[in-house]
Amino acid sequence: MAPAILSLGMGLSAAALLARHRWALPLAAFSVTPTTRSLRQSLPPVAQGRIAAGLAVRGLGWAVRQEARLLLRHWWPLTALALPFSRSVRRAAATAVLLDVALFLRERPGVDPATALVARRLDDLAFGAGLWWGPSADATYGASRCGVPAAARGGHQVAEHIQRCRMRPTPDVVAFLAGRSRAFV
C-alpha cells in the first residue's frame, strides 16, 4: 500500500474542506499561500506567480482527494466508529463519498451512479477489512501505520515512512508461492 504523505497545512486544510467547516476556505487560502511562495522561488521568472498558484491549488485538491480515500478506504473502521458521535466526521464522510463517486463517474462515463456507489463502497470495505484484519491476525501493525499521513517536511522522514511501510510476506504466503501449500486455493 502506498503511504499517505501530506504536509501539515495541506492535511489540515483538506480535512476542514471535507468536513465543510465555515473556516475551511480561509484555512485553505492560508495553507496555499506559503506553498505558492515556495513554488515561486523554484520556478523561472516567466509567469511564475500564476503557475505557482495553480500548482498549489492542485496540491490542495490532491490532498482533499487523498484524505477522502483514506477516510473511505484505509480508515473506514475508525470512520464508522466515529460516525454516530461526530457531526464533522459525518459531513467529511458524506463529502468524501460524493467526491469519490463524482471522480469515478468522470473517469468512467456511462457507469450507473448507483452501481458505482455500491461497488466502490464494497471495494473499500473489503480493502479496509483486509488492511486491518491482516496485521491484527499476525500481531504486526506496520501496514496499518502506512495509512497514517507522514509530515512531508524532509526527504529523510518521508524515506523512513516509505521504508517502514514496505510489506514482507508472511511464511504461509511464501510457502504458497513456493508451491508447498494450498492454503489460499
GUVO-448096 format. One record per residue: z, x, y of N, C-alpha, C in turn; residue number from 1. Coordinates in steps of 0.02 Angstrom, whole numbers, always signed. Each point is the difference from the previous one (the first is absolute). Last residue first. Layout:
REM residues N
> n_Z, n_X, n_Y, ca_Z, ca_X, ca_Y, c_Z, c_X, c_Y, num
> Z, X, Y, Z, X, Y, Z, X, Y, NUM .
...
END
This chain:
REM residues 185
> n_Z, n_X, n_Y, ca_Z, ca_X, ca_Y, c_Z, c_X, c_Y, num
> -95, -298, -1080, -60, -36, -22, +16, -73, -9, 185 .
> +148, +190, +61, -28, -39, +55, -60, -41, -20, 184 .
> +125, +147, -152, +50, -40, +35, -31, -46, +52, 183 .
> -71, +167, -182, -39, -60, +17, +44, -47, +40, 182 .
> -13, +285, -56, +38, -61, +5, -47, -58, +17, 181 .
> -68, +231, -18, +55, +0, -48, +40, -65, +1, 180 .
> -191, +84, +142, -19, -35, -61, +54, -2, -53, 179 .
> -4, +85, +236, -17, +51, -50, -19, -33, -67, 178 .
> +72, -134, +181, -62, +33, +21, -22, +52, -50, 177 .
> +207, -107, -36, -55, -49, -6, -66, +33, +16, 176 .
> +194, +127, +33, -12, -10, -72, -58, -48, -11, 175 .
> +74, +32, +221, -32, +61, -24, -18, -8, -74, 174 .
> +124, -172, +96, -68, -2, +25, -38, +62, -24, 173 .
> +228, -11, -50, -36, -50, -39, -73, -7, +23, 172 .
> +151, +148, +117, -19, +25, -66, -39, -51, -41, 171 .
> -21, -19, +264, +57, +1, -45, -24, +22, -69, 170 .
> -122, +73, +237, +1, -49, -55, +62, +8, -43, 169 .
> -12, +51, +265, -7, +37, -63, +3, -51, -56, 168 .
> -57, -7, +283, +26, -30, -61, -13, +47, -59, 167 .
> +37, +36, +275, -45, +12, -55, +32, -26, -64, 166 .
> +105, +4, +220, -27, -62, -27, -49, +11, -57, 165 .
> +107, +178, +126, +52, -38, -32, -28, -62, -35, 164 .
> -144, +132, +134, +18, +35, -62, +52, -39, -39, 163 .
> -59, -80, +212, -55, -10, -47, +16, +34, -67, 162 .
> +153, +32, +174, +0, -71, -21, -55, -12, -52, 161 .
> +10, +212, +101, +57, -10, -46, +2, -71, -26, 160 .
> -161, +50, +164, -17, +33, -63, +56, -8, -51, 159 .
> +39, -75, +218, -47, -44, -34, -19, +29, -67, 158 .
> +137, +129, +138, +36, -58, -24, -46, -48, -38, 157 .
> -98, +190, +102, +46, +21, -53, +37, -60, -30, 156 .
> -142, -25, +190, -37, +6, -62, +45, +18, -58, 155 .
> +100, -138, +207, -25, +67, -13, -34, +2, -67, 154 .
> +67, -211, +95, +12, +46, +56, -31, +69, -13, 153 .
> +17, -246, -105, -58, +45, +2, +7, +48, +59, 152 .
> +177, -140, -165, -16, +12, +70, -55, +52, +3, 151 .
> +23, -166, -208, +24, +66, +23, -19, +6, +73, 150 .
> +39, -229, -162, -39, +40, +47, +34, +65, +18, 149 .
> +15, -131, -233, +42, +7, +59, -37, +44, +50, 148 .
> -80, -44, -221, -13, -56, +44, +41, +2, +63, 147 .
> +28, +160, -174, -65, +10, +30, -19, -57, +48, 146 .
> +199, +7, -141, +8, +32, +66, -67, +10, +34, 145 .
> +14, -84, -222, +21, -51, +48, +6, +30, +70, 144 .
> -48, +140, -185, -58, -40, +19, +19, -52, +52, 143 .
> +172, +136, -93, -46, +38, +42, -59, -41, +24, 142 .
> +205, -46, -146, -22, -41, +56, -47, +37, +47, 141 .
> +103, -14, -271, -22, +46, +52, -30, -43, +56, 140 .
> +77, -83, -219, +57, +25, +38, -19, +55, +49, 139 .
> -136, -146, -149, +3, +71, -15, +59, +34, +35, 138 .
> -47, -230, +31, +4, +7, -73, +8, +73, -20, 137 .
> -32, -53, +227, +66, -23, -21, +8, +6, -75, 136 .
> -210, +56, +102, +53, +50, +11, +69, -24, -22, 135 .
> -177, -159, -32, -14, +64, -32, +54, +53, +12, 134 .
> +0, -215, +113, +24, -3, -69, -8, +68, -34, 133 .
> -82, -34, +223, +74, -1, -2, +27, +2, -71, 132 .
> -236, -3, +37, +26, +54, +41, +76, +5, -4, 131 .
> -115, -180, -103, -8, +62, -37, +29, +59, +37, 130 .
> -1, -206, +110, +44, -4, -58, -4, +64, -41, 129 .
> -148, -23, +181, +69, +12, +22, +49, -3, -57, 128 .
> -227, -53, -46, +7, +70, +21, +72, +16, +19, 127 .
> -53, -224, -54, -5, +44, -59, +10, +73, +19, 126 .
> -5, -159, +174, +59, -10, -43, -1, +47, -60, 125 .
> -189, -3, +141, +57, +32, +33, +63, -6, -42, 124 .
> -192, -114, -74, -10, +72, -6, +59, +38, +31, 123 .
> -3, -231, +27, +13, +17, -70, -8, +75, -12, 122 .
> -56, -82, +213, +72, -2, -11, +18, +16, -72, 121 .
> -229, -12, +58, +32, +57, +33, +76, +0, -11, 120 .
> -127, -183, -82, -16, +62, -36, +35, +60, +30, 119 .
> +19, -210, +110, +36, +0, -64, -12, +66, -38, 118 .
> -117, -30, +204, +72, +0, +12, +39, +6, -66, 117 .
> -235, -25, -9, +19, +67, +25, +75, +4, +10, 116 .
> -89, -208, -56, -5, +45, -57, +22, +70, +20, 115 .
> -16, -158, +169, +57, -17, -43, +1, +46, -62, 114 .
> -184, +20, +154, +64, +24, +28, +60, -15, -45, 113 .
> -253, +43, -90, +40, -56, +21, +68, +25, +25, 112 .
> -224, +149, +13, +56, -14, -46, +40, -58, +29, 111 .
> -186, +97, +117, -22, -43, -55, +55, -15, -50, 110 .
> -3, +230, +144, -18, -69, +19, -24, -40, -60, 109 .
> +145, +223, +35, -35, -34, -56, -17, -72, +20, 108 .
> +107, +147, +155, -32, +50, -42, -41, -31, -56, 107 .
> +126, -139, +141, -49, +34, +43, -39, +52, -41, 106 .
> +179, -113, -101, -58, -44, +7, -54, +31, +44, 105 .
> +205, +115, -26, -34, -4, -65, -63, -42, +6, 104 .
> +141, +13, +187, -36, +63, -11, -38, +0, -66, 103 .
> +134, -187, +48, -54, +4, +49, -41, +64, -10, 102 .
> +195, -30, -131, -54, -45, -22, -59, +4, +49, 101 .
> +191, +125, +57, -28, +24, -62, -59, -43, -23, 100 .
> +126, -69, +188, -39, +60, +15, -35, +25, -62, 99 .
> +150, -178, -26, -59, -21, +37, -46, +59, +15, 98 .
> +206, +49, -102, -43, -38, -46, -64, -21, +36, 97 .
> +164, +105, +130, -30, +47, -47, -47, -35, -48, 96 .
> +128, -130, +147, -52, +36, +37, -36, +48, -46, 95 .
> +185, -110, -90, -54, -48, +13, -58, +33, +36, 94 .
> +193, +129, -34, -34, -13, -64, -58, -48, +10, 93 .
> +137, +44, +186, -38, +60, -18, -38, -11, -65, 92 .
> +146, -170, +71, -58, +5, +45, -43, +59, -18, 91 .
> +200, -24, -119, -45, -56, -16, -63, +3, +43, 90 .
> +171, +153, +46, -35, +18, -63, -48, -55, -20, 89 .
> +135, -41, +187, -47, +53, +14, -39, +21, -62, 88 .
> +177, -155, -19, -59, -31, +30, -53, +52, +16, 87 .
> +197, +12, -191, -25, +30, +62, -64, -35, +23, 86 .
> +126, -51, -207, +52, +18, +47, -25, +23, +68, 85 .
> -130, -64, -204, +44, -56, +17, +49, +15, +57, 84 .
> -157, +176, -76, -32, -61, +28, +49, -56, +17, 83 .
> +43, +220, -114, +17, -8, +70, -27, -65, +30, 82 .
> -46, +68, -228, +72, -8, +7, +20, -15, +72, 81 .
> -226, +47, -48, +19, -65, -28, +75, -12, +6, 80 .
> -85, +211, +65, -23, -52, +46, +22, -69, -24, 79 .
> +38, +181, -142, +46, +2, +57, -18, -54, +52, 78 .
> -145, +25, -184, +66, -24, -23, +51, -1, +56, 77 .
> -222, +83, +48, +7, -73, -5, +67, -22, -29, 76 .
> -109, +224, +71, +69, -21, +12, +11, -74, -13, 75 .
> -216, +106, -34, +48, +49, -24, +72, -26, +5, 74 .
> -179, -148, +71, -17, +31, -63, +56, +45, -27, 73 .
> +6, -126, +212, -25, -46, -51, -8, +31, -68, 72 .
> +78, +125, +194, +41, -60, -7, -20, -43, -60, 71 .
> -133, +189, +57, +65, +21, -27, +45, -61, -11, 70 .
> -207, -34, +106, -8, +14, -71, +66, +21, -32, 69 .
> -1, -31, +231, -12, -64, -33, -8, +9, -75, 68 .
> +18, +192, +133, +64, -34, -8, -8, -68, -33, 67 .
> -196, +120, +51, +38, +35, -52, +68, -34, -11, 66 .
> -137, -81, +174, -30, -14, -64, +40, +32, -58, 65 .
> +62, +48, +221, +15, -70, -16, -26, -18, -69, 64 .
> -57, +210, +80, +72, -2, -15, +21, -71, -17, 63 .
> -218, +35, +73, +8, +24, -69, +74, +1, -19, 62 .
> -51, -57, +221, -27, -51, -45, +8, +20, -73, 61 .
> +57, +156, +165, +50, -54, -2, -24, -55, -48, 60 .
> -150, +172, +42, +56, +25, -39, +55, -53, -7, 59 .
> -180, -45, +142, -20, -5, -70, +56, +24, -46, 58 .
> +32, +27, +228, +4, -71, -17, -21, -11, -73, 57 .
> -23, +217, +85, +71, -17, -3, +10, -74, -20, 56 .
> -219, +81, +40, +27, +28, -62, +74, -19, -9, 55 .
> -106, -62, +202, -28, -37, -57, +27, +24, -66, 54 .
> +58, +118, +195, +33, -66, -1, -25, -42, -59, 53 .
> -105, +208, +36, +70, +10, -21, +37, -67, -4, 52 .
> -219, +0, +85, -1, +15, -72, +72, +7, -26, 51 .
> -31, -32, +232, -19, -60, -39, +3, +12, -75, 50 .
> +45, +185, +144, +48, -54, +10, -15, -61, -42, 49 .
> -147, +196, +11, +58, +7, -44, +50, -57, +7, 48 .
> -235, +67, +92, +22, -67, -21, +61, +2, -45, 47 .
> -77, +233, +48, -47, -55, +10, +27, -64, -31, 46 .
> +113, +220, -19, +10, -38, +63, -46, -60, +10, 45 .
> +78, +82, -249, -37, +31, +55, +4, -44, +62, 44 .
> +205, -13, -172, -71, -19, +4, -35, +37, +56, 43 .
> +238, +12, -51, -38, +33, -53, -74, -18, +0, 42 .
> +163, -91, +155, +4, +72, +7, -42, +36, -53, 41 .
> +23, -237, -5, -39, +21, +59, -2, +76, +6, 40 .
> +139, -106, -162, -70, +4, -20, -44, +25, +56, 39 .
> +227, -38, +47, -7, +56, -47, -72, +8, -22, 38 .
> +54, -184, +136, +9, +62, +38, -11, +61, -46, 37 .
> +1, -212, -101, -60, +9, +41, +3, +65, +38, 36 .
> +190, -60, -117, -53, +17, -47, -65, +12, +37, 35 .
> +186, -79, +121, +5, +71, -17, -53, +23, -50, 34 .
> -7, -233, +59, -8, +44, +58, +9, +74, -17, 33 .
> +37, -187, -154, -70, +23, +4, -9, +50, +57, 32 .
> +210, -108, -35, -13, +49, -54, -72, +26, +2, 31 .
> +71, -165, +158, +43, +59, +8, -15, +52, -53, 30 .
> -104, -209, -15, -29, +38, +56, +40, +64, +11, 29 .
> +84, -146, -160, -63, +28, -23, -33, +41, +55, 28 .
> +194, -119, +55, +16, +56, -44, -63, +33, -26, 27 .
> -24, -195, +130, +23, +57, +40, +18, +61, -42, 26 .
> -64, -194, -120, -56, +28, +39, +23, +56, +47, 25 .
> +164, -120, -130, -45, +41, -42, -56, +32, +41, 24 .
> +190, -157, +58, -3, +66, +28, -47, +46, -39, 23 .
> +46, -224, -69, -27, -5, +68, -6, +67, +33, 22 .
> -25, -29, -267, +53, -2, +50, -31, -2, +69, 21 .
> -98, -3, -240, -19, -38, +60, +59, -9, +48, 20 .
> -32, +126, -216, +53, -50, +7, -11, -45, +61, 19 .
> -150, +179, -41, -1, -43, -59, +51, -57, +5, 18 .
> -2, +164, +169, -60, -42, +4, -4, -47, -60, 17 .
> +174, +158, +4, +10, -50, +52, -60, -47, +6, 16 .
> -16, +183, -147, +49, -48, -25, +12, -56, +50, 15 .
> -138, +178, +66, -33, -40, -50, +47, -53, -28, 14 .
> +88, +157, +151, -46, -46, +33, -34, -46, -50, 13 .
> +138, +171, -83, +40, -52, +33, -45, -51, +34, 12 .
> -107, +184, -99, +34, -40, -51, +40, -57, +30, 11 .
> -103, +161, +142, -50, -45, -30, +32, -46, -52, 10 .
> +139, +165, +97, -23, -49, +50, -49, -50, -28, 9 .
> +75, +178, -140, +54, -46, +16, -23, -54, +49, 8 .
> -182, +103, -162, +43, +28, +52, +53, -53, +17, 7 .
> -108, +13, -246, -6, -32, +66, +43, +39, +50, 6 .
> -92, -12, -275, +17, +48, +53, -15, -33, +67, 5 .
> +25, -47, -285, -4, -32, +66, +21, +50, +52, 4 .
> -115, +60, -247, +62, -9, +38, -14, -35, +66, 3 .
> -138, -36, -232, -2, +38, +62, +65, -11, +38, 2 .
> -25, -11, -270, +0, -43, +59, +0, +45, +61, 1 .
END
